[in-house]
Amino acid sequence: MDRGGCQMSGGGGAVDGGGAEQHGMITMEDLESFSEDQLSDSGNGSLQEGETMEEDEEPDRLLHYWQDVARGHQVEVSQEMAEPIQQLTSNNQGRSNRERVPFTLLTRKEKCGELLYEKRHYEKGHWACITMREDTYEQSICYGFMRIMRYICQQNSLGDYLGMSLPIVTVVHTDENHSVISHDVTVAYYLPTEHQAQPPQPLDSDIIIEIWPASVVYTRPFTGPTNEVTIINQINAMAELLDSPGVCVNDSFIVAGYTNPAHSNRQNEIWFLERR
């Protein structure tokens, strides 16, 4: 199986020599945080006084920098990712152009000023999805993200960069007791508004364009890494907070990621889907 150019050796939780927590995976948004200042400070490909950077050297410089960062996440990035990395980096220098998946807020439940959960309505829309099954949950996410990234950046019928949207979501399945997560994980990317009417087709035959129906979602924010343990904990915590958990699907959940796993205060949400 083509694993999108990344390999991973474990589920995270280690700490590297610089004190950064390794969460065992890396997402597309890591690329967007690589500013020119960071690249210059990295010591990889930075220019010395009097040197110039040829245009055709830039993709390799970005690739080498990302490879160094990825190793801290136990991820290996292949040479074929150079062009997608270059495209995503150059198109996402600012954060203002990241489109949010649109929704309507229905209700909020709070206790003592703390948000417990929100109830939202998401409209029908096109999503690019890939389902992976690897040895670990984290590996499935890594391989899926890398292939979705290539679709966004170049491997689509337009041959062009499609634009970022947030959150990137993963659909996970559990047993009835919410104690075990299946390693069959679907990674999904919401097509930006300009591509909703006519979604560009993936060149990767394993990526499917799906129309997700309008849905009511109960969502709760959480911070930190997303691995099998934390997801199970979040699912069980959310189930206890809902007034009527029986209105929601009991064995399929969504993890929504808004910031990259390297961030010390990563922003995520757990989504419960209301039964139709």
C-alpha positions in Angstrom: 0.0 0.0 0.0 1.2 3.5 -0.8 1.4 5.1 2.6 1.7 8.7 1.3 5.4 9.0 2.0 5.4 8.8 5.8 6.3 6.1 8.3 5.7 6.1 12.0 7.2 3.9 14.7 4.8 4.4 17.6 2.0 6.1 19.4 3.7 9.1 20.9 4.0 10.3 24.4 7.8 10.5 24.4 9.8 13.6 25.0 12.6 14.7 22.7 15.8 16.3 23.7 14.3 19.8 23.4 11.5 19.0 25.8 8.8 18.9 23.1 6.1 16.2 23.5 6.0 13.8 20.6 2.4 12.9 19.8 3.3 10.3 17.2 1.8 12.0 14.1 2.0 15.1 12.0 -0.7 16.9 10.0 -0.9 19.2 7.1 -1.1 22.3 9.4 2.4 21.7 10.5 3.5 22.9 7.1 1.6 26.2 7.5 3.5 27.1 10.6 6.9 26.9 8.9 7.7 30.6 8.4 10.8 31.8 6.6 12.2 32.9 10.0 11.9 29.4 11.3 13.4 28.0 8.2 16.4 30.3 8.4 16.8 29.5 12.1 16.6 25.8 11.6 20.2 25.3 10.5 19.0 23.2 7.6 19.3 24.9 4.3 19.7 28.4 5.8 21.7 30.7 3.6 25.1 32.0 4.6 26.1 35.6 3.9 26.6 36.2 0.2 24.7 33.0 -0.9 21.5 33.0 -2.9 18.8 30.5 -3.0 17.8 29.2 -6.5 14.1 28.8 -7.0 14.4 25.1 -7.7 16.2 24.6 -4.4 13.4 25.9 -2.3 11.2 22.7 -2.4 14.1 20.6 -1.2 15.0 23.1 1.6 11.4 23.0 2.9 11.4 19.2 2.6 14.6 18.9 4.6 13.3 21.2 7.3 10.0 19.2 7.5 11.9 16.0 7.6 13.8 17.2 10.6 10.6 18.3 12.4 8.8 15.1 11.5 11.6 12.9 13.0 10.7 14.5 16.3 7.2 13.0 15.8 8.6 9.6 14.8 7.5 10.3 11.2 9.6 9.8 8.0 8.8 12.1 5.1 9.8 10.9 1.6 11.2 12.9 -1.3 7.9 12.8 -3.2 6.4 15.1 -0.6 8.7 18.0 -1.6 6.3 19.6 -4.1 3.1 19.3 -1.9 5.1 20.8 1.0 6.2 23.7 -1.2 2.7 24.4 -2.4 1.0 24.2 1.0 3.7 26.4 2.6 3.6 29.1 -0.1 -0.2 29.2 -0.2 -0.7 29.4 3.6 1.7 32.0 4.9 -1.2 33.7 6.8 -3.9 32.0 8.8 -6.8 34.2 7.6 -7.3 32.1 4.5 -8.2 28.9 6.3 -11.9 28.3 5.7 -13.9 26.9 8.6 -16.5 24.2 8.0 -19.7 26.1 8.2 -22.3 25.4 10.9 -25.2 26.9 12.8 -25.0 26.9 16.6 -28.2 25.5 18.1 -27.5 25.5 21.8 -24.7 25.6 24.4 -24.6 23.9 27.7 -22.5 25.5 30.4 -21.9 24.9 34.1 -20.4 27.5 36.4 -19.2 29.4 33.3 -17.5 26.4 31.8 -18.6 25.1 28.4 -19.7 21.5 28.6 -20.7 21.0 25.0 -22.4 22.7 22.0 -25.1 21.4 19.7 -24.5 22.4 16.1 -26.1 21.9 12.7 -23.8 21.2 9.8 -25.2 21.5 6.2 -24.8 18.9 3.6 -21.4 19.1 1.9 -18.7 17.4 -0.2 -15.8 15.9 1.7 -12.6 14.1 0.4 -12.2 10.9 2.4 -9.7 8.1 2.7 -10.1 5.1 5.0 -6.9 3.5 6.3 -6.1 0.4 8.4 -2.6 0.2 9.8 -1.1 -1.4 12.9 -2.0 1.5 15.1 -4.6 4.2 15.2 -1.8 6.9 14.9 -0.3 5.2 11.9 -3.7 5.2 10.1 -4.1 8.9 10.7 -0.6 9.7 9.6 -0.8 7.8 6.3 -4.3 9.2 5.6 -3.3 12.9 6.3 -0.3 12.6 4.0 -2.4 11.3 1.1 -5.1 13.9 1.6 -2.4 16.6 1.7 -1.2 15.5 -1.7 -4.8 15.7 -3.1 -5.1 19.2 -1.7 -1.8 20.4 -3.2 -1.4 18.7 -6.5 -2.9 15.3 -7.1 -6.4 16.4 -8.3 -8.1 16.8 -11.6 -7.4 20.6 -11.6 -3.7 20.1 -11.0 -3.8 23.0 -8.6 -3.8 23.9 -4.9 -7.4 23.6 -3.5 -7.1 25.6 -0.3 -7.2 24.6 3.4 -10.3 24.1 5.5 -10.5 23.4 9.2 -11.1 21.2 11.0 -9.5 18.1 9.4 -11.6 15.3 10.9 -11.1 11.6 11.5 -14.0 9.2 11.9 -13.4 6.6 14.5 -15.4 3.5 15.5 -15.6 1.8 18.9 -17.2 -1.2 20.5 -20.5 -0.7 22.4 -18.7 -0.1 25.6 -16.4 2.6 24.2 -13.3 0.7 25.3 -11.6 -0.2 22.0 -11.1 1.9 18.9 -11.0 0.2 15.5 -7.9 0.7 13.4 -10.1 1.4 10.4 -9.9 5.2 10.5 -11.4 7.6 7.9 -9.6 10.9 7.4 -11.7 13.6 5.8 -11.2 17.1 4.4 -14.1 19.5 3.7 -13.9 21.0 0.2 -13.7 24.8 0.3 -16.8 26.7 -0.8 -15.4 27.4 -4.3 -15.1 23.6 -5.0 -18.3 22.4 -3.4 -20.4 22.6 -6.6 -17.8 20.8 -8.7 -15.3 18.9 -6.5 -12.0 18.2 -8.2 -11.5 14.5 -8.6 -8.6 12.8 -6.7 -5.9 11.1 -8.7 -5.4 8.7 -5.8 -8.1 6.1 -6.3 -8.4 5.4 -2.6 -9.6 9.0 -1.9 -13.4 9.2 -2.4 -15.5 12.4 -2.7 -18.5 11.8 -0.5 -21.6 13.9 0.1 -22.1 14.0 3.9 -25.7 14.7 4.7 -26.8 17.5 7.0 -26.2 16.5 10.6 -26.7 17.6 14.1 -23.6 17.3 16.2 -22.9 17.5 19.9 -19.3 18.7 20.3 -17.0 19.3 23.2 -13.5 20.9 23.0 -10.4 19.3 24.5 -6.7 20.0 24.3 -3.6 17.9 23.9 -2.6 14.8 21.8 -5.1 12.6 20.0 -4.3 9.0 20.5 -6.3 5.9 21.4 -6.3 6.5 25.1 -7.2 10.2 25.0 -10.0 9.6 22.4 -11.6 6.8 24.5 -11.4 9.1 27.6 -13.0 12.0 25.7 -15.8 9.8 24.3 -16.7 8.5 27.8 -16.5 12.0 29.3 -18.8 13.4 26.7 -21.3 10.5 27.1 -21.6 11.4 30.8 -22.3 15.0 30.1 -25.1 14.5 27.6 -28.6 14.7 29.0 -29.9 12.1 26.6 -26.9 10.2 25.2 -29.3 7.7 23.5 -30.1 10.3 20.9 -26.6 9.9 19.4 -24.9 7.2 17.4 -23.2 4.9 19.9 -20.3 3.4 18.0 -19.1 6.1 15.5 -17.5 9.4 16.5 -15.5 12.2 15.0 -12.3 13.8 16.2 -11.8 17.3 14.8 -8.4 18.9 14.8 -7.8 22.6 14.5 -4.1 22.9 15.4 -1.1 20.7 14.7 -0.1 17.9 17.2 3.3 19.6 17.8 1.5 22.5 19.5 1.8 22.3 23.3 -1.9 23.3 23.7 -3.4 21.5 20.7 -7.1 22.4 20.0 -9.4 19.5 19.3 -13.1 18.6 19.5 -14.9 15.3 20.0 -18.2 15.1 18.0 -21.2 12.9 18.7 -23.6 12.5 15.8 -27.4 12.7 16.5 -29.3 9.8 15.1 -31.4 10.6 12.1 
